[in-house]
Amino acid sequence: QANSVPPTGAPRQSPPPPARHRRRSARSASAVMSGIMAYNGGAVVAMAGENCVAIASDTRHGVRQLMTIGCQRQKTFKLTDQTFVGLAGLATDVQTFSQLLDFRIKLFSLKEERTMQPQMAANMISSMLYEKRFGPWFTEPIVAGLDKEGTPFLCAFDYIGAMSKAQDFVVSGTSSEQLYGVCESFWRPGMDKDELFETIAQCLLSAADRDCLAGWGGLVHIITPDEIITRSLKGRMD
């Protein structure tokens, strides 16, 4: 008999999966680096201290993991004297969105004759992202700043404008998972501006070293009620 039934208790062997199923796992593994949000790579992190806040980003400008074009790409932008925004995502959308933000901030200052506070800037960014939800900006911003009382304000967004506030730190970019790990280990409340710089710098460099789409140096801005301190970091270039 051609199709004999196996004896009772014998293990039943399943047929091998089709070739398309065997290729699916390889495609899903490569999809992590081939998505539009990860096309240029990047790591952005903001962290709160005692009456101060810091925002930092890497400086790599690359095309996936295949090519590094330069190491001077700007990913953090000054909105006001007390507010910065970090933009991770597609490089072209980052440039366009940062220019639109600068226009909106200046227009607000001319109309209202006052400076936009960090919470207001965050609400404006959320509205701008949600407005384009059907054809979104491929960027995930984070906002860091000090309000009128000198209290740190941190928040992060997805690319359609959903806001997530935090009291300790926020992250964005292809290095998000690595940044979460090191920031949860190193951050502590009550840091002054020098301790905050050392902490955020070490977190950024440690995370970027484990992500082939980010790195090649970094830039850190420390925002205090009296000044903005900007320092550059030297990272691995391999």
C-alpha positions in Angstrom: 0.0 0.0 0.0 1.5 3.3 -1.1 0.2 5.5 1.8 0.7 3.3 4.8 -0.4 4.6 8.2 2.4 4.8 10.8 2.1 2.4 13.8 0.5 3.8 17.0 3.0 5.7 19.1 5.5 6.4 16.2 6.5 10.0 15.9 4.8 11.9 13.2 7.2 13.8 11.0 6.0 17.2 9.7 6.8 18.1 6.1 9.6 20.7 5.6 8.4 24.3 5.5 8.1 25.9 2.1 11.0 27.9 0.9 9.2 31.2 1.4 8.8 30.5 5.1 12.5 29.7 5.5 13.4 33.0 3.9 11.0 35.0 6.1 13.3 34.9 9.2 16.2 36.2 7.2 14.1 39.1 5.8 12.8 40.0 9.3 16.3 40.1 10.7 17.5 42.4 7.9 14.3 44.6 8.2 15.7 46.1 11.4 18.4 47.9 9.5 16.5 48.5 6.2 13.5 50.5 7.6 13.1 54.1 6.5 13.6 55.3 10.1 16.9 53.5 10.3 18.1 54.5 6.8 20.6 57.1 8.1 20.9 55.8 11.7 21.4 58.0 14.8 21.4 58.1 18.6 19.8 61.0 20.5 19.4 61.2 24.3 18.2 63.8 26.8 18.7 63.7 30.6 17.6 65.7 33.6 19.7 67.0 36.4 19.4 69.4 39.3 18.1 72.6 37.7 19.8 71.6 34.5 19.2 69.4 31.5 21.4 67.9 28.8 20.8 66.7 25.3 23.3 64.7 23.2 23.5 63.1 19.8 26.0 61.2 17.7 27.4 62.9 14.6 27.5 60.0 12.0 25.9 60.7 8.6 25.6 57.3 6.9 23.5 55.3 4.5 22.4 52.2 6.4 25.5 50.1 7.5 27.0 50.3 4.0 28.5 53.7 3.8 29.5 56.6 6.1 29.3 59.9 4.3 30.5 62.2 7.1 30.8 62.7 10.8 29.5 66.2 11.3 25.7 65.7 10.9 23.6 67.9 13.1 20.8 66.1 15.0 20.2 68.6 17.9 18.8 72.0 17.3 18.3 75.1 19.5 14.7 76.3 19.6 15.1 79.0 22.3 17.7 79.9 24.9 16.2 77.2 27.2 14.9 74.6 24.8 16.5 72.2 22.5 15.1 69.5 20.2 16.8 66.3 19.0 15.7 64.8 15.7 16.5 61.2 14.9 15.3 59.6 11.6 15.6 60.2 7.9 18.2 62.9 7.3 16.2 64.8 4.7 13.1 65.0 6.9 15.3 66.0 9.9 16.6 69.0 7.9 13.2 70.0 6.6 11.4 69.6 9.9 14.1 71.5 11.8 13.8 74.5 9.4 10.0 74.4 9.8 10.4 74.4 13.6 12.7 77.4 13.5 10.1 79.2 11.4 7.3 78.4 13.8 9.3 79.4 16.9 10.3 82.8 15.4 6.8 83.5 14.2 5.5 82.8 17.7 8.0 85.3 19.1 7.0 88.0 16.7 3.3 87.5 17.3 3.2 87.0 21.0 6.3 89.0 21.9 7.4 86.3 24.4 9.6 83.2 24.4 8.0 79.8 23.8 8.3 77.5 26.9 9.4 73.9 26.5 5.9 72.5 27.2 4.5 74.8 24.5 7.2 73.8 22.0 6.4 70.1 22.7 2.7 70.7 22.1 3.5 72.5 18.9 5.7 69.6 17.7 3.0 67.1 18.5 0.5 69.0 16.5 2.8 69.4 13.6 3.5 65.6 13.5 -0.1 64.6 13.9 -1.1 67.0 11.1 1.0 64.9 8.7 0.0 61.5 10.1 -1.2 60.2 6.7 2.1 61.1 5.1 4.3 61.4 8.1 7.6 63.1 8.8 10.1 60.2 9.2 11.6 61.6 12.4 11.0 60.9 16.2 11.8 64.1 18.1 12.8 64.6 21.7 12.5 67.9 23.5 14.7 69.0 26.4 14.5 72.3 28.3 14.0 74.4 31.4 10.8 76.1 32.3 10.4 79.5 34.0 11.2 78.0 37.4 14.3 76.2 36.1 12.6 72.8 36.3 13.8 70.3 33.7 11.3 69.3 31.0 11.8 66.1 28.9 9.5 64.4 26.4 9.7 62.2 23.3 7.4 61.6 20.4 6.8 58.9 17.8 6.5 60.0 14.2 2.7 60.8 14.4 3.0 63.0 17.5 2.2 60.8 20.5 3.9 62.5 23.4 5.7 60.6 26.2 7.0 62.7 29.2 9.7 61.6 31.6 11.4 62.8 34.7 14.8 61.2 34.2 15.7 60.7 30.5 14.3 60.1 27.0 16.0 58.5 24.0 15.4 58.2 20.3 17.1 56.7 17.2 18.4 53.3 16.2 20.4 53.1 19.4 17.3 53.4 21.6 17.5 49.9 23.1 21.2 50.3 24.0 20.6 53.8 25.4 17.8 52.6 27.6 20.1 50.0 29.2 23.0 52.3 30.0 20.8 55.3 31.1 18.9 53.1 33.5 22.2 52.0 35.0 24.0 55.4 35.2 21.3 58.0 35.7 20.6 59.2 39.3 18.6 62.2 40.6 20.2 65.4 41.8 23.2 65.6 39.4 24.9 68.9 38.8 25.9 70.1 35.4 29.4 68.5 35.5 28.0 65.1 36.7 25.3 65.3 34.2 27.7 65.9 31.3 29.9 62.9 32.3 26.9 60.7 32.7 25.2 61.5 29.4 28.5 61.4 27.5 29.4 58.0 28.8 25.8 56.7 28.0 25.9 58.0 24.5 29.4 56.6 23.7 28.6 53.2 25.3 25.3 52.9 23.3 26.8 54.1 20.0 29.7 51.6 20.2 27.1 48.8 20.1 25.2 50.2 17.1 26.7 50.1 13.6 24.3 52.8 12.4 25.5 55.4 15.0 28.6 56.8 16.5 31.7 58.5 15.0 31.7 61.2 17.7 29.1 63.1 19.6 27.8 66.5 20.6 26.5 67.4 24.1 24.6 70.5 25.1 24.1 71.3 28.9 21.3 73.8 29.5 21.3 75.8 32.8 19.4 78.9 33.8 22.4 81.0 33.1 24.2 79.4 30.1 24.4 76.7 27.5 27.5 74.6 27.5 28.4 72.8 24.3 31.0 70.1 24.2 32.1 67.6 21.5 33.0 64.0 22.1 35.5 61.9 20.3 34.2 58.4 19.5 35.3 55.3 17.7 35.4 55.6 13.9 35.2 52.1 12.8 
